[in-house]
């Protein structure tokens, strides 16, 4: 009997822990695109963007658990394209993508840039 109670509590605890660790998301259709919004487990926005034909498409933005923007960029048919921006500490990293490949990177810090 003790063995079964232990297993029951073990699986119940595992189930509750797994539920707390997962982010949750919403989806809605907008003009042929699916708007995807995902949240951190604390309720803050994690990322938002669009899906077309089961591929990431259009502008995507990501946020940290405090709600600060950490990246923004665009996809075209599932591939990164154009300029992407990543915020890290006191730096802004600008990355140019063409067809999912990095073409150029610039790191901006205190009004200076390095390539």
N, C-alpha and C positions, 0 to 999 in steps of 0.2 A: 504494500500500500504506500509506504514512504517513497519507494522508487517511482511510482506513478505520480504522486504529488510533486516530487522534485521535477520530473519531466514536464508536467503540466505547467509549473511555475517557470521553468527554464524557457519553454517555447512561448509562453505568454510574455515574459520579459523580453525575449528576443524580438517578438512581433512588435511590441510597444517601442523598443529601441529603434528598430528599423523604420517604423513609421515616423519617429521624430527626426531621423536623419535625412529623410527624403524631402526634396524640394517639390513643390506642386506647381501646376501650370494650368492655363486656360487656353482655349482655342476658339476662334470665331471666324466665319467666312465673310470676306469683304471683297466684292467684285472679282471673284475668281481666284483670290489669294486667301490663304489661311493666316490670320494674325495669331501669332504664338507669343504668349506671355508666361514667363516662368518666375517664380518667387523663391527667395531664400526661405529656409525653415522658420526664420524669425518674422516672416511676413513682408520683408522689404523686397522690392523689385530686383530680380536677378538679371533677366535679359528679356528683350522683346524684339520681334522681327517678323518676317513674312516667309511663307512657304508656298511655292508654286510647283505643281507636278511632283510632289514629294521631295523637293530640293529647296535648300535655303535660297531666298531670292529677295533682293532689295536691301534696305538699310537694317542693320542689326546693332543694338546698343546693349552693353552689359554694365552692371553696377555691382559694387561690393556690398557687404552685409549692412553697411551704414547708409547706403543710398547714394554713395558717390559714384559718378560715372568713371568706369575704368577702360572702356573701349567703345569705339563706334566705327563702323565700316559697312561695306556693301558686298553682297553676293550677286552673282548672275548665274542662274541655273546651277547652283551648288558650289560655285567656285568664287574665291575671294577676288575682288576686282577693285580698281581705283585706289584712292588713298584710305588708309586705315589709321586711326589715332588710338594710342594706348597711353593712359596716364599711370605713372608709377612714381611714388614718393614726390619729389619736386621736379620730375622730368615729364616731358611729353615726347613720345616716340611716334614718329610719322613713318609709315611704311607704305610704299607704292607696290601694289599687286597688279599683275597682268596674268589672267588665266590661271590663278591660284599660285603664281610664282612671284617671289619677292624680286623686285627690280631695283629698288633703292630704299635705304633706311636713313632717316635723319633723327638725331636725338637732340631735343631742345631743352636746355637748362639755363635758367637765369639769363634769358635773352641771348644765349650763345647757341650755336648749333654745331654738331659734328656729324659727318657722314660715315 
